[in-house]
């Protein structure tokens, strides 16, 4: 299954990313994050495993569901590319 097909974690994550995208663009970290996503694309499944292990600690800052959704997306083929596209997309309000 690819991310082109309906996938509930990706749909929930897309809504969160719309909010995060606006906050991220307000900081100088946007270019750094894009670079990190480009470099780490082959390591997406490994990053997903790190998120699963770190989920209890990360839940102090972000909901467990958000961490789980991100991990599930990263585990899929094309997950990092989908994530990068979501962060780069312009919303209706930004145009």
C-alpha positions in Angstrom: 0.0 0.0 0.0 1.3 3.4 -0.8 0.4 6.8 0.6 -1.6 7.5 -2.5 -4.3 5.2 -1.1 -6.5 6.2 1.9 -4.5 5.7 5.0 -6.0 6.9 8.3 -2.8 7.9 10.1 -1.7 10.0 7.1 -5.1 11.7 6.9 -4.9 12.6 10.7 -1.2 13.7 10.3 -2.0 15.9 7.3 -4.4 18.0 9.5 -1.7 18.4 12.2 1.0 19.2 9.6 -1.1 22.1 8.3 -0.8 23.7 11.7 2.9 22.8 12.1 3.7 24.0 8.6 2.6 27.6 9.5 4.6 27.5 12.8 7.6 26.1 11.1 7.6 28.7 8.3 7.7 31.4 11.0 11.1 30.1 12.1 14.4 29.9 10.3 14.3 26.1 10.8 12.2 25.3 7.7 15.1 25.0 5.3 17.0 22.9 7.8 14.1 20.5 8.2 13.8 20.2 4.4 17.5 19.3 4.2 17.2 16.8 7.0 14.2 15.1 5.3 16.1 15.0 2.0 19.1 13.3 3.6 17.2 11.0 5.9 14.7 9.6 3.4 16.4 6.2 3.1 16.3 6.0 6.9 12.5 6.6 7.3 11.7 3.1 8.7 14.6 3.4 11.2 13.3 6.8 12.3 9.8 5.2 12.7 11.3 2.7 15.1 13.0 5.4 17.1 9.7 7.2 17.4 8.0 4.1 18.7 10.7 3.7 21.4 10.7 7.4 22.3 6.9 7.6 22.2 6.4 7.6 26.0 8.9 10.5 26.5 7.6 12.4 23.4 4.1 12.2 24.8 5.0 14.8 27.3 5.2 17.3 24.4 3.0 15.8 21.7 0.0 13.4 21.9 0.8 9.7 21.6 -1.6 9.5 18.7 0.5 12.2 16.8 3.7 10.3 17.4 2.1 7.0 16.4 0.7 8.5 13.2 4.1 9.9 12.2 5.8 6.6 12.9 3.2 4.7 10.8 3.7 7.1 7.9 7.5 6.9 8.1 7.3 3.0 8.0 5.5 3.1 4.7 7.4 3.3 1.3 7.3 6.9 0.2 6.5 8.1 3.7 9.3 10.6 4.0 8.6 12.0 0.6 4.9 12.4 1.5 5.9 14.2 4.8 8.2 16.5 2.9 5.5 17.3 0.3 3.0 18.0 3.1 5.4 20.4 4.8 6.2 22.2 1.5 2.6 22.5 0.4 0.9 25.8 0.5 -2.5 26.0 2.2 -5.3 28.1 0.9 -4.6 30.9 3.4 -0.9 31.1 2.5 -1.5 31.9 -1.2 
